[in-house]
Amino acid sequence: MDLTDPTRAVTATLDGPVLAVLARSGKPLTAGEVASQMPRGSEVGVRRSLARLVEQGIVRAEIMGRNLVHQLNRDHVAAPIADLLAGLRLELWQRLRRTLGTWNPKPLYGYVFGSAARGDGDSTSDIDLLLIHTLFPGDADPRRRSSGLGDRLVGVAAEFGSDRLTPRQASKWQRQVDELHRQVRAWTGNPLQVGLTMPAAAAPCGRKSLATGSRLPSLPPR
């Protein structure tokens, strides 16, 4: 799936992203305003697309002041499809949240980062996910590490204590990660890249990624 313009999974024309822009806006827009929010296409192309959509009745055009503005016709039988097009990326994040919420053992936190989070990837881009997990068997206790990691790390380590997965739980965790790879490929066609880290390693290892990423809602410890 093109992570910059997920509507390409449904249509290669500009009609898809035009409908998505109008569905998200919730207010009348000029052709220029629509074009400024488009992930692709020229203003000329947007005007042609709007004209086609007006002809089909799914978009309404009217004069407002001196401008011709366009708005999604929410009474149209196809209007729900425009909403679906507008929410494709959000649907991916929601599926990830729901899936991670069913895990046992659960991750402590999940972050999407990289091109998927920024919305500038394409159909060949990986979907990068960082999962912060409870200690695996053999992992060092983060509370015994140098205080130079900073207050944030100490706070995280203190919050989650020294809980540790059993070998059986660690094996189940890996099976869950493997299944998530399969699921994301099925949902999008894109490969999933999962980074794993302990709480105390999260900030130094992923600070840039976490700062630019989209945090999934925190999940309760197992």
C-alpha positions in Angstrom: 0.0 0.0 0.0 1.2 3.5 -0.8 1.6 5.0 2.6 1.6 8.5 1.3 -1.7 8.0 -0.6 -3.4 4.8 0.6 -6.3 5.5 -1.8 -4.1 4.1 -4.6 -5.0 0.7 -3.3 -8.5 1.3 -4.6 -8.1 3.7 -7.5 -5.2 5.1 -9.5 -7.2 8.2 -10.4 -7.3 11.5 -8.5 -10.9 10.8 -7.5 -9.8 8.8 -4.5 -7.6 11.4 -2.8 -10.0 14.2 -3.8 -12.9 12.3 -2.0 -10.6 11.6 0.9 -9.7 15.3 1.3 -13.4 16.4 1.1 -14.4 13.7 3.6 -11.8 14.9 6.1 -12.4 18.6 5.7 -16.1 18.7 6.7 -16.5 22.1 5.0 -16.6 23.6 1.5 -13.3 23.9 -0.2 -12.1 25.6 -3.4 -10.3 23.5 -6.0 -7.1 25.2 -4.9 -7.7 24.3 -1.3 -8.3 20.7 -2.3 -5.2 20.6 -4.4 -3.1 22.0 -1.5 -4.1 19.0 0.7 -3.6 16.4 -2.0 -0.7 13.8 -1.8 -0.4 13.9 -5.6 -1.8 15.5 -8.7 -1.9 19.0 -10.1 -4.6 21.6 -9.6 -5.7 21.1 -13.2 -6.1 17.4 -12.5 -8.0 18.2 -9.3 -10.4 20.5 -11.1 -11.1 17.7 -13.7 -11.7 15.2 -10.9 -14.1 17.5 -9.1 -16.0 18.0 -12.3 -16.4 14.3 -12.7 -17.5 13.8 -9.1 -20.0 16.7 -9.3 -21.5 15.0 -12.4 -21.8 11.8 -10.4 -23.6 13.6 -7.6 -21.2 12.6 -4.8 -19.7 16.2 -4.7 -21.8 19.3 -4.5 -20.5 22.6 -6.1 -21.9 26.0 -5.3 -20.9 29.6 -5.5 -19.8 31.1 -2.1 -19.0 34.7 -2.4 -16.7 34.9 -5.5 -15.5 31.3 -5.3 -16.7 28.0 -6.5 -16.5 25.6 -3.6 -17.0 21.9 -3.3 -18.3 19.7 -0.5 -18.9 16.0 -0.1 -22.6 15.1 -0.6 -23.1 13.0 2.5 -26.6 12.1 1.4 -25.1 10.2 -1.6 -25.1 6.4 -1.3 -21.4 6.3 -2.0 -20.5 8.9 0.7 -19.5 6.2 3.2 -16.8 5.0 0.7 -15.3 8.5 0.8 -15.0 8.2 4.6 -13.4 4.9 4.3 -10.8 6.3 1.8 -10.1 9.1 4.2 -9.5 6.7 7.1 -7.3 4.0 5.5 -4.2 5.0 7.5 -6.1 5.4 10.7 -7.7 2.0 10.1 -4.2 0.5 10.0 -3.2 2.1 13.4 -6.5 0.9 14.9 -5.9 -2.6 13.8 -2.5 -2.6 15.3 -3.9 -1.2 18.6 -6.6 -3.9 18.7 -4.2 -6.7 17.9 -1.6 -5.6 20.4 -4.3 -5.3 23.0 -5.2 -9.0 22.6 -1.6 -10.1 23.1 -0.6 -12.1 26.2 2.0 -11.2 27.2 1.4 -7.6 26.1 4.0 -5.0 25.1 4.4 -2.2 27.5 4.3 0.4 24.7 4.1 0.4 21.0 5.4 3.1 18.6 5.1 3.5 14.8 8.0 5.4 13.4 9.7 6.1 10.1 7.9 6.7 6.8 4.7 5.0 7.9 4.3 7.4 10.8 5.3 10.5 8.7 3.0 9.5 5.9 5.6 9.8 3.2 6.3 6.2 2.3 5.3 4.3 -0.8 4.1 0.8 -1.7 7.6 -0.6 -1.2 8.1 1.0 2.3 8.4 -1.0 5.5 6.0 -0.3 8.4 8.3 0.2 11.3 7.1 -0.7 14.8 9.0 -0.4 18.1 7.7 -2.6 20.9 8.9 -2.0 24.4 8.7 -5.3 26.3 8.9 -6.8 29.7 12.3 -8.3 30.5 13.1 -11.5 28.7 14.9 -14.4 30.5 18.5 -13.4 30.9 18.0 -9.7 30.4 19.8 -7.4 32.9 17.6 -5.5 35.4 17.5 -1.9 34.0 17.4 -0.5 37.6 21.0 -1.6 38.0 22.2 0.4 35.1 24.0 3.7 35.2 22.0 6.7 36.4 23.4 8.5 33.4 20.5 7.2 31.4 18.4 10.1 32.8 15.3 10.6 34.8 13.0 9.5 32.1 14.6 6.0 32.0 14.7 5.7 35.7 11.0 6.5 35.9 10.1 3.9 33.3 12.2 1.3 35.0 10.7 2.0 38.3 7.1 2.0 36.9 7.5 -1.5 35.5 9.8 -2.9 38.1 11.7 -6.1 37.5 8.9 -8.2 36.0 10.4 -10.8 33.7 8.8 -13.1 31.2 9.1 -16.9 31.8 10.8 -18.9 29.0 7.3 -20.1 27.9 6.0 -16.5 27.8 9.0 -15.4 25.8 8.3 -18.2 23.3 4.7 -17.1 23.0 5.8 -13.5 22.6 7.9 -14.5 19.6 5.0 -16.4 18.0 2.9 -13.2 18.4 5.5 -11.1 16.7 5.7 -13.6 13.8 2.0 -13.6 13.4 1.9 -9.8 13.4 4.3 -9.8 10.5 1.9 -12.0 8.6 -1.1 -9.9 9.5 0.4 -6.5 8.5 1.5 -8.0 5.2 -2.1 -9.2 4.6 -3.6 -5.8 5.7 -1.4 -3.6 3.5 0.9 -5.6 1.3 3.8 -3.9 3.1 6.5 -5.7 5.1 6.6 -5.1 8.9 9.8 -4.4 10.7 9.6 -4.8 14.4 12.2 -3.4 16.8 12.3 -4.8 20.3 13.7 -3.1 23.4 13.5 -3.1 27.1 12.1 0.0 29.0 15.5 1.4 30.0 16.9 1.1 26.5 13.9 2.7 24.8 14.9 6.3 24.9 18.6 6.1 24.0 18.0 3.6 21.2 14.9 5.1 19.7 14.9 8.7 20.7 14.8 10.1 17.2 12.3 7.5 16.0 10.0 7.9 19.0 10.1 11.7 18.7 9.0 11.5 15.1 6.7 8.5 15.5 3.1 7.9 16.3 2.7 6.4 19.8 0.0 3.7 20.0 -1.9 3.8 23.3 0.0 2.3 26.1 -1.0 -1.1 27.0 -1.2 -2.5 30.5 1.5 -4.9 31.7 0.7 -8.6 31.4 
